[in-house]
Amino acid sequence: MIYDSIDAVFYTALFILPGYVITSVENAFNPHDRLNESKFFLKCLLYSLVNLGVWCWAYNIVLERTVLKSSLQWLFLAAVTLLGAALLGFLIGVIKQKTLLSKFLNRLGISTIHPTVLAWDYLFSKQESYYVIVKMDDDKIVRGWFSSNSFASSDPDNHDLYIEQCYGEGWSKDPQSRGIYIPGDQIKYIELKEGETDNGKESSRQRNQE
């Protein structure tokens, strides 16, 4: 069998592009470690092989339909590659986010470690709403509301924080507040409060940041 240059490009992309797509979609659902180039390439290659194994039947259907015009055949191959990889990335991302595999193994009596490495990522990846009390390195206290318009960085080297609404002492709301940005290296600890701030019935959790 002789392959022309277009075939070579396609088969090269077949073993590289799906893994990149799967990884990108998966990372949209979960915090991720920063991999060096070699580890990232191997991860993409592994995902590409998984993608090829899952969708090989679809590739066979397209390739065996010789009645298709060449340009239309390439279009179908590209669709199977990109859409199939995106779907797999979505499924892998949801499974990891919901820890479905760990829950299944736990039911079988098999203990596993949590896939999220840092407590910071575990906490803020839940995308829940909290009243927060941030103590700074200079012992200054910042009170605020962390919710859908707030942001916690997933960069392992810089855990900076944006809080969308600030409060004064006694949890008095500042009507002019448009939020506050806090560099990660200035955070001493963060206390999280659930529920209303004026009824004295909050439950709180505290996390120390090294």
C-alpha positions as CSV (number, residue, x, y, z in Angstrom):
1,M,0.0,0.0,0.0
2,I,1.4,3.4,-1.0
3,Y,0.6,6.5,1.1
4,D,0.6,9.9,-0.4
5,S,1.5,13.1,1.5
6,I,-2.2,13.7,2.5
7,D,-2.5,10.2,3.9
8,A,0.7,10.7,5.9
9,V,-0.6,14.0,7.4
10,F,-3.9,12.3,8.3
11,Y,-2.4,9.3,10.0
12,T,0.0,11.5,11.9
13,A,-2.8,13.7,13.1
14,L,-4.8,10.6,13.9
15,F,-2.2,9.7,16.6
16,I,-1.6,13.2,18.0
17,L,-4.6,15.5,17.5
18,P,-7.3,13.4,19.3
19,G,-5.1,13.2,22.5
20,Y,-4.7,16.9,22.5
21,V,-8.4,17.5,22.1
22,I,-9.3,15.0,24.8
23,T,-6.8,16.5,27.2
24,S,-8.0,20.1,26.5
25,V,-11.7,19.1,27.1
26,E,-10.8,17.1,30.2
27,N,-8.9,20.0,31.7
28,A,-11.9,22.2,31.4
29,F,-13.6,20.1,34.0
30,N,-10.8,19.3,36.4
31,P,-7.7,21.0,37.9
32,H,-4.6,19.6,36.1
33,D,-0.9,19.2,36.8
34,R,1.6,21.1,34.7
35,L,3.4,18.4,32.6
36,N,6.6,18.7,30.8
37,E,6.7,18.3,27.1
38,S,7.6,14.6,27.0
39,K,4.9,13.6,29.6
40,F,2.3,15.8,27.9
41,F,3.1,14.1,24.5
42,L,2.9,10.6,26.0
43,K,-0.4,11.5,27.6
44,C,-1.8,12.8,24.3
45,L,-0.5,9.7,22.5
46,L,-2.1,7.4,25.0
47,Y,-5.5,9.2,24.7
48,S,-5.2,9.1,20.9
49,L,-4.7,5.3,21.0
50,V,-7.8,5.0,23.3
51,N,-9.7,7.3,20.9
52,L,-8.7,5.1,17.9
53,G,-9.8,1.9,19.8
54,V,-13.1,3.4,20.7
55,W,-14.0,4.8,17.2
56,C,-12.2,2.3,15.0
57,W,-15.6,1.0,13.8
58,A,-16.5,4.5,12.6
59,Y,-13.2,4.9,10.8
60,N,-13.8,1.6,9.0
61,I,-17.3,2.6,7.9
62,V,-15.9,5.9,6.4
63,L,-12.8,4.3,4.8
64,E,-14.7,1.4,3.3
65,R,-17.3,3.6,1.6
66,T,-15.3,4.0,-1.6
67,V,-18.4,5.6,-3.3
68,L,-17.7,8.7,-1.3
69,K,-15.8,11.4,-3.0
70,S,-12.3,12.0,-1.7
71,S,-13.1,15.4,-0.2
72,L,-16.3,14.2,1.5
73,Q,-14.4,11.2,2.9
74,W,-11.8,13.4,4.5
75,L,-14.5,15.6,5.9
76,F,-16.2,12.6,7.6
77,L,-12.8,11.4,8.9
78,A,-12.1,14.8,10.4
79,A,-15.5,14.8,12.0
80,V,-15.0,11.4,13.6
81,T,-11.6,12.4,14.8
82,L,-12.6,15.8,16.4
83,L,-16.1,15.1,17.6
84,G,-15.2,11.6,18.9
85,A,-12.2,13.0,20.8
86,A,-14.3,15.8,22.2
87,L,-17.0,13.4,23.4
88,L,-14.3,11.2,25.1
89,G,-12.7,14.2,26.7
90,F,-16.2,15.2,28.1
91,L,-16.8,11.7,29.5
92,I,-13.4,11.4,31.0
93,G,-13.7,14.9,32.5
94,V,-17.0,14.2,34.1
95,I,-15.9,10.8,35.4
96,K,-12.9,12.4,37.1
97,Q,-14.8,15.4,38.4
98,K,-17.5,13.2,39.9
99,T,-14.9,10.7,41.0
100,L,-17.2,8.0,39.6
101,L,-14.4,5.4,39.2
102,S,-13.2,5.9,42.8
103,K,-16.8,5.5,44.1
104,F,-17.2,2.3,42.1
105,L,-13.9,0.9,43.3
106,N,-14.8,1.9,46.9
107,R,-18.0,-0.1,46.6
108,L,-15.8,-3.1,45.8
109,G,-13.7,-2.4,48.9
110,I,-10.8,-1.0,46.9
111,S,-9.4,2.3,48.3
112,T,-8.0,4.9,45.9
113,I,-6.4,8.3,46.4
114,H,-8.2,11.4,45.2
115,P,-7.1,12.5,41.7
116,T,-6.9,16.2,42.8
117,V,-3.4,16.9,44.2
118,L,-4.0,20.2,46.0
119,A,-6.6,21.0,48.6
120,W,-6.9,24.5,47.0
121,D,-8.0,22.9,43.7
122,Y,-10.3,20.4,45.4
123,L,-12.1,23.2,47.3
124,F,-12.5,25.8,44.5
125,S,-13.2,23.4,41.7
126,K,-16.5,22.6,43.4
127,Q,-17.6,26.1,42.2
128,E,-19.7,26.6,45.4
129,S,-20.6,29.9,47.1
130,Y,-19.1,31.0,50.4
131,Y,-18.6,33.9,52.7
132,V,-14.9,34.1,53.1
133,I,-12.5,35.6,55.7
134,V,-9.0,35.9,54.3
135,K,-6.2,36.6,56.7
136,M,-3.2,38.3,55.0
137,D,0.5,37.9,55.9
138,D,0.4,41.3,57.6
139,D,-2.6,40.1,59.7
140,K,-5.1,42.3,57.8
141,I,-8.5,40.7,57.5
142,V,-10.5,40.7,54.2
143,R,-14.2,39.7,54.3
144,G,-16.2,38.9,51.2
145,W,-18.5,36.8,49.1
146,F,-17.0,34.2,46.8
147,S,-19.4,33.0,44.2
148,S,-19.9,32.6,40.4
149,N,-18.3,35.9,39.5
150,S,-15.2,35.2,41.7
151,F,-12.1,33.4,40.7
152,A,-9.5,31.2,42.3
153,S,-6.4,30.5,40.1
154,S,-5.6,26.9,39.3
155,D,-1.9,27.7,38.6
156,P,0.0,25.7,41.2
157,D,2.7,28.4,41.3
158,N,0.4,31.3,42.0
159,H,-2.8,30.7,44.0
160,D,-4.2,34.2,43.6
161,L,-7.8,35.0,44.4
162,Y,-10.5,37.4,43.2
163,I,-13.5,38.0,45.5
164,E,-16.5,39.6,43.9
165,Q,-18.0,41.4,46.9
166,C,-16.2,42.9,49.9
167,Y,-17.7,43.4,53.4
168,G,-16.6,45.6,56.3
169,E,-16.4,44.7,59.9
170,G,-19.6,43.2,61.2
171,W,-20.3,42.0,57.7
172,S,-21.6,45.4,56.6
173,K,-21.9,45.4,52.8
174,D,-19.9,47.9,50.9
175,P,-22.3,49.2,48.1
176,Q,-19.4,50.5,46.1
177,S,-17.4,47.3,46.2
178,R,-16.5,45.7,42.9
179,G,-14.4,43.0,44.5
180,I,-10.8,42.6,45.5
181,Y,-7.8,40.9,44.0
182,I,-5.5,39.1,46.5
183,P,-2.1,37.7,45.4
184,G,-1.5,34.2,46.5
185,D,1.7,34.8,48.3
186,Q,0.0,37.3,50.6
187,I,-2.6,34.8,51.9
188,K,-2.1,33.4,55.3
189,Y,-5.3,31.4,55.6
190,I,-8.9,31.4,54.3
191,E,-11.9,30.7,56.4
192,L,-15.1,29.7,54.6
193,K,-18.6,30.3,56.0
194,E,-21.8,28.8,54.8
195,G,-25.3,30.4,55.2
196,E,-26.4,33.8,56.3
197,T,-23.8,36.0,58.0
198,D,-26.3,37.8,60.3
199,N,-27.9,34.8,62.1
200,G,-24.8,33.5,63.9
201,K,-25.4,30.0,62.7
202,E,-22.6,29.6,60.1
203,S,-20.6,26.5,59.8
204,S,-17.0,27.3,59.0
205,R,-14.0,25.5,57.6
206,Q,-10.5,26.8,57.6
207,R,-7.6,26.0,55.3
208,N,-3.9,26.9,56.0
209,Q,-1.9,27.7,52.9
210,E,1.8,27.0,53.0
